[in-house]
Amino acid sequence: MRIELNNNTKILTPTLILCFDRPDQLKILLKHLKKYNVKNIYISQDGYNGLDLKIKKRHNQVKQVIKGINWTQKVKTNFFRN
C-alpha cells in the first residue's frame, strides 16, 4: 500500500516525536509536519545530566524549537528532567 501526499493533505493521526539533541533535524521534521497540517503533536525529549557542554547546548536548542511551535491546534510536551 502506498500513500500519496500532496499540499492539500491533512494528517489527522496524532504524531509522536521522540527527540534529544538534534535541533536541525527536528526543524526539518516540523517543517514537513506543518506542510501537511498535522493537528495533534506529542513530543517527548529525554533529559541530559552529563558534562558535555556541546550536548547540553544542542539539548537546550531542541527545547527552544519545541517551545516555538505555534502553528498547530495541539502540542503536548514531556521534558524529562536532567
C-alpha positions in Angstrom: 0.0 0.0 0.0 1.4 3.4 -1.0 0.0 6.7 0.4 0.3 9.8 -1.8 0.5 13.1 0.0 0.1 16.5 -1.6 0.0 20.0 -0.2 -3.8 19.7 0.5 -3.4 16.5 2.5 -4.2 16.9 6.2 -2.8 14.3 8.6 -5.4 13.7 11.4 -3.5 10.9 13.1 -1.7 12.1 16.3 2.0 12.2 15.8 4.6 11.4 18.4 8.1 12.8 18.2 10.9 11.4 20.4 13.9 13.7 20.5 17.1 14.5 22.3 19.8 16.8 20.9 19.3 17.3 17.2 17.7 20.7 16.6 18.4 20.9 12.9 16.7 17.5 12.2 13.8 18.5 14.4 13.3 21.7 12.5 13.2 19.8 9.2 10.7 17.3 10.6 8.5 20.1 11.9 8.6 21.9 8.6 7.2 18.7 6.9 4.6 18.2 9.6 3.5 21.8 9.2 3.3 21.4 5.4 0.8 18.5 5.9 -1.3 20.3 8.5 -0.6 17.9 11.4 -3.1 18.9 14.1 -2.0 16.8 17.1 1.6 16.6 18.0 3.1 14.8 21.1 6.7 15.5 21.9 8.9 13.7 24.4 12.5 14.9 25.0 14.9 12.8 27.1 16.8 14.7 29.8 20.6 15.1 29.9 22.6 15.3 33.1 26.1 14.7 31.6 29.0 17.1 31.5 29.4 17.6 27.7 28.6 21.3 27.1 28.0 20.8 23.4 25.3 18.2 24.1 23.8 20.5 26.7 23.7 23.4 24.2 22.0 21.2 21.5 19.6 19.8 24.1 18.5 23.3 25.1 18.2 24.3 21.4 15.8 21.4 20.8 13.7 22.5 23.8 13.5 26.1 22.4 12.5 24.7 19.0 9.7 22.8 20.6 8.5 25.7 22.7 8.3 27.8 19.5 5.7 25.6 17.8 2.6 27.8 17.3 1.1 26.6 14.1 -0.9 23.6 15.1 -4.0 23.0 17.3 -2.5 20.8 19.9 1.1 20.3 21.1 1.6 18.2 24.2 5.2 18.0 25.6 7.0 15.9 28.1 10.5 17.1 29.1 12.3 14.5 31.2 14.3 16.1 33.9 18.1 16.2 33.8 
